[in-house]
């Protein structure tokens, strides 16, 4: 049975790759000898809010953090967990003890060697309530978490240095996705002396062990990194990376700068994709990634606190029309939370397909016949590109036909948009979640558990909380996936979101760019230490 499930997952992944994967970085030609040197210019659509790993909450920050910092483990291009600062690890048969053997000679950018004590500090800082890290719930099962979090003890008992190069983590109960979780951008090793010296400004001048060092940041302009000559995996090929910040500018503007030679890679306006593929002037790269773009519905805001109203909104939105007329097939329309390609994915669990007549009926049953009594509902978006505007106008018109009026509002300042979501005061919002690690827990627990800081919809279902916690402790793979499918069905029936699409990673590169590796985690996790320029 396990073999059949594995085959099914592989078939799904392979089928999706056949449909969507285009890799211009061919490996069939005779291998080229990498060249060192050069500056790589890469676009960022928005300014990161912070570059402090435990506090980072957006993919723009993750893109930078992945180059500056390292953790115990990392993911390869096939999403296998592989060594980073840890050279090996051992998990006890009961799943409660994790021992990590650290590589010797790994140094922070200030020249000091990394030891097990640095991981104790870094993990304790995440747990510390003064840090206010959204990653803290991922460490709740560490022995002593609760007591330390409540100020009853001064050290976390479950974090221990066996010796200088052996770091031990002890859990209160099995935690199936834990090893993968440690590959997230949040769990990087930090130099205590630098964090304490910088205080709250550490996120503006970060220091880690990674292949690139932080040089400077000009808000809304650029972030500059330089190669770390002492990197433990060897000096990267590039001398420097300059991230150019476009602050919500349309992709057409970014693509124009690319064509003018100011960037080594670029996002592609949808209307230009086919032309780019045909021209072969540039290297085109396309790959399915583990992601979900959705419309969030604040379940504590009237009238969205009523399930029937939320379901009516789901039923009133013509996804197929949006996919055909606006997205033009360049994304995978979905009615699921778990994305295509992720273990546990199963489409069509809850039927909320386009049905405006049923939407009207549900509104009437909820006490709002023809939408009467519903005030215009603010709908927030950080994206204001031509496509985003068209999509939201189509949604607005569709909802008006069933009697719901939308007030579309844009906040293109990404930190301010994140603050709006974190305040949990946005009635409806457009948002995308990209996997931090390849496990359904990263979507279901993160977006819908009542303890999660990313639960921007204010969703709270005690049964879902209970099942999510049980799933984390379940060590039988098949039982665990079955639990996630059940959890997803419950959430979809409660309708706190409108699932829209699974994204594709689509980028175009200058013809001289080499060494790009993209996993299903997408752009933020591209290891730029492997990129080199053939010019």
N, C-alpha and C positions, 0 to 999 in steps of 0.2 A: 504493500500500500504506500509506504514512504517513497519507494522508487517511482511509483506512478505519479505521486504528487510532484516529485522532483522533475520528472519528465514534463508534466503539465506546465510548471513554472518556466522550464527551459524553452518549451515550445512558444509560450507567450512572449518571452524575451526575444527569441529568435524571429518570430513573426513580426514583432514591432520593429526590430532592427531592419528586417528586409523591406518593410514599408517606408521607413523614415531615415535610416542611417546612411549618411553620405560622408565619407572620410577622404578629404583631399590629400591627407598626409599618407600616401601609399607606402606600404612596407614591402611591396613586391620587388621594387627596384633594388639594385645593389646598394648596400648601406653606404651612407655618406659619412665622412669624418667630421664630427662637430667642430665648429670654430668658436673660440672665445672672443669676447668683446662686444661692444655695441650697447646702445640704449633702446629699450623697448617702450613704446608709448601705447598705453592701453586705456580705453574709455571707461569711466564710471558714470552711470546715469544720475546718481545722487551722492551727496557728501555723507560719509558714515557719521553716525552719531557719536561713537567712541571706538577706539581701537584697543580697549581693555578687554581681553577675551571673555572673562566671566560676565561682562556687562553687555557685550555686543548682541544686538538683536536684529540686525539686517544683513542681507547678503553682500552689501557693499563693504561693510566692515569685515565680513568673513573673507572676502576676496583678498584684503590686505593682510589680515591676521594669519592666513595660511602661509604667507611668504615670510613673516617675521618670527613666528613661533613654531615650536614642536611640542607634541605630547608624548605619552607613553607609546601609543600605537598610531597607525595611520591606515588609510585605505589605498589599495592599488587600483588600477584602472578597471578591474573586474569586481571591485568592492570587497575583496578579501581583506581581512585584518592582518596587517604586516607590522614588523617592528619599526619604531621611530627612535625615541631615546631609550626605550626598553629593547634589549637585544633578544630577550626571551621571557616567557611567563609560564606559570603553572597554576592551574585551577584545581582546588581540592575536589575529591569525588562528590562531596555533599553540596558543592557549588557555593560555599560560604567564604572561602579564603582564596585570594588572588595574590600571588607573589610575582613581582616584576624584577628581573635582573637588568640593571641599567648598564648602558655602555659607559666605559671609562673614557675620560678626556673630552666629553661633550661640554662646550663652554658657552656661557652667555656672551652677549656682544660686548660686555665690559671686561671680558677675559677670565672671569671666575668659573671654575668647574661646577657642573651640576651634580648634586648628590641626592640621596633619598630624602633628606630633610627639605629640599626645595619642593618636592612633590607634596610632602606633608603640609608645608606652608600654603602652597597653591590651592590644594583641595580644601584646607581649613578655611581659607579666605572665601571660597565659594559658599561654604556652609555658614559662615559668620553672617548673622542677620544685618549687621551694619553695612555689609557689602551690597546687600539687596540684589544678589545675582539671580536672574531667572533660571539659572542652571542648578540652584540648590536642591530642588525636588528630585533631581536625578541621583542625588547622594543620600536620600532619606533612609536607605536601607543600610548605610554604614553604621556600625556599632558606635553609639555615643552621639549620633547626629542630634537626636531630640534634646538630650541633656545639655549639649554644647549650645545648641540653638536657643535654648531657654536660659542660658547663663548659669547653669548649675555646676558645670565643670569647665576647666580652663583648656583642656586638650581633648581632641576627638580620639576615643579609645581604639576605634577601628582603623586608624591610620598610624602605621608604625614603620620605623627604619630598622630593619633587622641588622644591617650594617651600612656602610657608606654607599654601597651600590645595590642594595636590595630594599625595595619598597613593598610593604604589605598592606592590603586592604581586607578587612574582615566585615562581612555582612551579617545582618540579623536573620535573613532568609534568602533563598535562591533568587536571583535576579537575571533572568535569561538574556536580555539584551545588553547587559552591563559592559561586556568587553567592547562591543560596537559603540556604545555610548561614549566610552573613553577615547574614541577616535574623533569625537566632535570638536569643533573649534573652541568650545568653552574650557576644555580640560588641558590647557597648555601649561607648561612649567614656567614660572615667573621668578625673577630675582627679587627676593624680599627687600634687600637694601634699596633697590631702585624704585620699587612700588612705594615704600615708606617715605623715600626722599621726595618723590613727585606728588604723592597724595592723590587727590582727585584728578590731577593733570596727567597721570600715567597714561590715560587713554589718548592723550594728545602727543605724547612723546614716548611710545612704547619701546620696550627692549625685551628680546627673547633670545632664542638659540638658533633661529631659522636661517635659511640660505641667504636672506637679504636683511639688511639693517635699515631701520627708519632713519631718514635724513631730515625731512621737513614736511610740513603740511600748510598749505594756504587754502583756507576754507573757500569752497565753491570754485577753486582754480585747479590745484594739483596736489598730489601726494608723491613724494620722491623717496625711493628706496635705492640702496647701493649693495653690491655683492658683499657677502661675508667671506673673506678669504680663509677664515679658520673653521668653516662649516664642517661638521663631523662626517658628512657624506661626500665632502670635496667641494671646492669652490664652484659655484654655478657658472654657466657659460656667459651670461649677460653681465655687463658691468653695472648697469643701472636700469631701474624700471621707473617710469613716470606715469602715474595714473592721472589722466586728464578728467576733471569733473565737469559734467555738462548740465548739472542741476535741472533735471527734468526736461531738457531740450528734446525736441522730436528726433527720432532716429534718423530722419532724413538729413538733419544737420550733422550728426555724428558720421554718417556714411559719406557725406560730402567732404568732411575733413580727412577721412580715410582715403578717398580718391585723390585728394590733393597731396597725399603722402605724409600727413601729419600724424598718422596713427599706424601701428602695425596690425591692428585688428579692429573690427567694427561689428556692431549689430547691423542687421539688414532690414530695411523697410520691406514689409511684405510684398509690396508691388514690384520690388526689384529682384526678388529671389530667383524667379525663373530666368530672368535675363543674366544674372550672375552665373547660374549653373551653365547656361549655354555659352557664355562668352569665354570661359576658361582663362580669363585674364588674371583672376585671383584664385586663391585656394579657398574652396567652399567646404565648410564642415557642418554637418547636421547630425544630431544624435538625440534619441529620446532620453529624457531625464525624469527622475522621481520628483514630481511636483504636482501641485494642485492650485489652480487659480479659482477663486470662488467669490461670491457675494456673501458677506457676513451679515446676519440679522440679529440685532441685539435683543435677546430674549427677555430682558428686564425693562424694555421701553415699550410703552403703549403705542399702537395696538399690537406690536410684535411679540408681546408677552403671551399672545394667544396662538396656540399651535395651528389652528385653522387659518389664521391670517398668514402665517409663515408658509404654510402649504400652498395657499392661494397664490402667493408671490412666486413660488417655485413653478406652479402650473401655468402661470401667465407669461412666463419668459420663453420666447421662441428660440431655443438653443440651436436647433438645426438651421434656422434662417440666419442666425448670427454667424454660425460656422461657415455657411455657404457664401453669404454676401460680404462678410467683413474679414473673417479669418482665412477664408478661401482654402480650407483644408490644411493649413500650415500649423495646426495644433490638433490634439486628440480630444474631441468632445467627450465629456464623461458625466455619469450620474452617480459616481462613487466618490468616496473619500480616499480610500487606499488607491494609490495611482497604479496605472498599468505598468507592469514590470516588477512590481513589489510583491513579495510573498503575501498571500492572503487576498490578493485582488480577485474579485468576482463581480462582473458587471450585472446591472439590472436587478438589484436586490429589492429596491423600493420603487414603485412606479409613480414618478412625479413628472412625467413627460408633458409636453405642451398640451394644455387642455383648458382654454379660457372659459368655457362654459362651466366646467367643474370648479374653476377658481371663483367664478361669480357665486356659485352655489355655496361654497365654503365661506365666502365673505358674508353672505346672507345668514348662514347658520351661526356665524360669530357675532352677529348683531350689527353688521355693516352692509345692508343691502345696497348694491350698486356702488359700494364704497362710501356711502353717506356717513358722515361723522368722523371720517379719517382726515386729519389735517395733512398737508403736504409733508412728506417724510424726507429729511435730509439724507442724501446718498453721497458719501465721501469717496474721493479717488485721489491718489497721488500721481497717477498717470494722466497726462493731458495731451498725449499724442493724437494725431489725426484719427488713428484707428480706435483709440480709447474713447474719444469724444463720440465717434460714430456709434460704437457699441452701446455706450450709455444712453445716447439719444434713442436708439432702437429699444432698449429696455424701458426707458421712460415712456415712450409711446405705447408699448405693449401693455404696461401696467395701467396706463390711463384708460385703456380700452375696457378694463374690468373695474375701473372706478378708483384706482389708487394713484394719487398724485405724488411725483417725486421732485425733490428740490436738489438737483445735482450741484455739488460743491467740490472744488478742487483745492488741494493743498500740496503744492509741488515741493515744498521744503520737507525733505524726508524726515529729519528729526522731529519736526513739529507734527507731521502726520503720525509718526510712531507714538508721540506723546498723546495725541488724540485717541488713538486706539488703546493705549495703556490706561487711559482714564476711564475706558469702557463707557464712554458717553456718545460714541458714534452710533446712530440708529441703524444705518446700513452702510457698508463700506466694501470696496473692491480690494482684495488682498490675494497674495500668492504665497504659498508655503513650499519651500524647497527642502528636500530631505537633508538632515544633518548626518544621519546614519541609516543604513538600509534595513529598516524594521518598521512594521505597522505601528508600533508604539510611538514612533516619532511623529506620526500624524494624529492618531487617535488620542493618546494621552496628552500630547502637547497642546492640541487645539481644543480639546473638549473635557479634560478632567477639571473639576472645580478648583483644584489647587494650582493649576498651571497659570503662569503669568501671561501666557500667550492665548488664553481663553478669552479672546476679545469679544466674543458673542455673549458673554455672561451666562453661558449654558451650564445648568446644574441639574444632573439627574443622578440621584444616589445609587441607582442600580448600575448605571454606566461607570461611576467611580469605583464601585465594588468590583465589577468585572474587569476593569482596566488594571486594578491592583492585583487581582488574582492572575491575570494573564502574564503580568511581569514575573510572577513567582513560578509559573507553570514551566516545567523543564521538558515535557513531552512536546515535540515540535508540532505534530498534527493536532493535538488537543489545543495547543496555543493558537494556531491559525484558525481553528474552528471558533474559538472564543472571540477572536478579533472580527470574524465575519458576523457573529451574532451582535457584538457591540456596534459594529457599523450599521447594521439593520436598525437597531434601536435609535441611533443618532439620526439616521436619515429619516426615519418616521417622525422624529421630533422636529426635523427641518430647521435647525439653527443656521444653516447655510444653504446657498444655492451652488452646488458644484458646477463648474463650467468647463475647464479644460485641463489636460495635462500638457505641460509645455514641451517644446522641442528646444534643445540648445542649437542655435543657429548663429554661426559667426563666419565672417569672411576675413581671410588673412592675406597679407602681402605675399607675393610669390617667393620671397626669400626667407620666409619664416619656417623653421623646422623644429621638431621635437615636441609638438603639442600633443598632450594626452588628456582626453576628456572621459571621465567616468559618468555613470548615471546620476551622480550628485551635481553635475553641471559646472558652469563657469567658475564659481567661487573656489572650487577645489582643484583647479588646474595647477599642477606642480610646475611653477615657472622656473624652477631650478633645472629643468630638463630642456627648456627652450633655448635655441640658438639661432643666429642670423647668418644666412649664407649670402653675405655681401661684403 
